[in-house]
Amino acid sequence: MITLLGKPTSINVRKVLWLCAELDLPVDLQPWGSGHRDTQLPAFLALNPNGLVPVLRDGDFTLWESNSICRYLAAREQRTDLLPTAPRKRALVEQWMDWQATELNNAWRYIFMALVRQDPRYDNKTEMQNSVASWNRHMRILDDQLARSGAFVAGEKFTLADIVLGLSACRWQLAPIERPPLAAVANWQARLATRPGYQLHADNGMG
């Protein structure tokens, strides 16, 4: 059985848990969060020098970065439906996964830290407004892609791109901000909502 270190409320941990549900793969979730930092931080840093979750342990193999963990597990289980082997199809899935981790995440970070985490370091009103505008702009990019691609992000079939972006879309829906109506995103989320893994780990009221 694989071991996953991380808080079950973490958006990045939940994407791995959702994937494990899709794979019907047992996982030993060992909670690790802020309450463990003082006593267990040195041991955790030996696994991930960034000090962030999730961290995967598969026997003597350790891996961090949630999207990399998702790629590894899909390949490990030979799920080419989730991560294709054909170069162009795989590149398209990975393109949207990378976009989620870089462009989309950077768009929402400031406003999320200000309004949801209520971090006092994020109190600049202009930056908050800019972050909301950027977040909504990026979600329109996703909406445009879904309108073109069909049922799912990379085409007619469900892939890893839908898992990582499905969690991001839930965060956008739950955030206390003004949002434009995005029909393609809404229809896609309705399709995702039929999947048990989404119900357990994405559409569960967590930001």
N, C-alpha and C positions, 0 to 999 in steps of 0.2 A: 504493500500500500504506500502511496506517496504521502508525504507530509507537507502541509502548507502552514507557514508561520504568518500570522497577521490578524488584524482586527476583523471580525465578521461584518462590521459596519463600513469598512473601507471600500470605496468604489473599485479600487484596483484588485482587492482581494475577491470581491464579489464577481468580477468578470471571470476570474479563474474558477470560482465555485460554480458559476453558471455553465462554463464549458465542461466541467467535470460531470455535471448533470446531463449534458448533451451526450457525453461519452459513456455514461453509465459507469463512471470510474470512481471507486471508493477513495475518499480522501480523509486523512487525519488532520483536521484543522486545529492547530495549537495557537490559541490567542496570544498575540504579542502586540503591545501598544505602549502608550505613554507611561502607564503605571509600572512598566518593567524596566524603564530606561536606566534608572539609577543602579539597580542590582545586576542586571543582565546585559547591559549595553556592550561591554567588551566582547562577550561571547557572541552577541548578535552581529557586531561589526566584523567579526571574523568570517561571518557568512555573507554579509552585504556591507561593504565599507561605506555605503551611503546612509545606512541606518534606517532604511525605509522598507515597508512591506508592500507586496508579499515576497516571501522567499520560499522557493520550492526545494524540497529534498527528496530525491529519488535514489534510494540506496546511498552510494558514495558520491552522487552527483548533486551539486547545489547550483541553483539558478535564480537570478533576480531579474527584475523588470517584467511587469505583468504581461505586456504584449509578447515578449520573448517566451515567457512561460506558456502562454496560450499556443504559440506556434510549436513549441517543443511537444506539448501534450497531444496536439492534433497529429503531428508527424509520428510520435511514439505509438499512437493508436491506429496509424495508417488511415486516418480519416481525410481522404483526398477530396471529399465533398466540402469539408470545412476549410481546408487549405490545399488548393489544387496543386498538382505537379507540373501541369503545362505552364511554361514560363510566362506567357502573357496573362493567363487567368490568375496565376499566383501573384504576379506583380500588381495586378489591379486590387486584389484583396489586401496585399501588404501596403499598397499606396494609401488606402483609406485607414488602415490601422495606424500607419505612421502619421497621417494627418490628424487623427484623433489625439495622438500622444503629444504632438507638437503644436500645431496651429489651433485646434479647438480647445485644448487644455489651457493654453496660454491666454485665450480670449476670456475665459470665465474666471480665471484664478483670482483677480483682484476683487471683483464684486462678490464672489463666493466667500472669500476670506473676510470681507467687510460685513456682509449681511448675515451669513449663516454661521460662520465661526466667530464672528464678532471680535476679530483680532484688532486691537487698537492701533496697530501699525498701518492698517489699511483704512484711513479716515479721510482721504483726499476726495472731495466731492466730484471734482472734474475727472479724476481717474476712475471713480466709480461709474460715472456716466459713460465714459469711453469704453469701459469694460462691458457694460450692458450692450452698447451699440455693436461692439466687436463680436460679442457672443451671439447676438441675434443675426448679425451678418454671416457668421460662419454657419449658423443653423440654416440660413437660406441657401447656402452652398450645398449643404446636405439635402435640403428639400429639392433643389434643382436636380441633383444627382438621382434621387429616388424617383422623381418624375420621369427621368430619361431611362433609368436602368430596368424598371419593372418592379417586381415584388420586393427585392432586397437591394442592399447597397451595391453589390458587385454584379447584380444581374437577377435572373429568375430564381436562383438557388440561395438558400441560407448559408452564410459562411462566418468565419471568425470576425470579419468586418462588422457584421450585424451585432455580434456580442459586445465588442468594445464600444461601438457607437450607440448601441441600445442603452447601455448604462449611462453614457453621456447625455442622451436625449431625456432619460428619466430625471437626471439632475437638472436639466434645463426646465423641464415641466414643473419641478417642485420648487425651484428657486423663487423667492419673493420679488420678482421683477416683472415689468411689462414685456409681453411677448407678442410677436405678430402671429396671426393664424397661418399655419403651414400645413396644407392639406396632405401633401405627400408624406410628410413626417407622421402626421396623425394616422393615416392609413397603414403605414409601415408599423407603427407601434401597436396598432390593433392586431396585425398579423403576428408580431412578436408575442403578444399577450396570450396567444394560444399555446405557447410552449411552457411546459412545467418549470424548466430551469429559469425562465424569465420571471414567472410568477413567484418563485422562491427567492431569487437573488437580485432581481432588478426592480420589478414593480411591487416593492415592499415598503414604501413610505420612507426610505432612507435617501438622504441627499448624495 
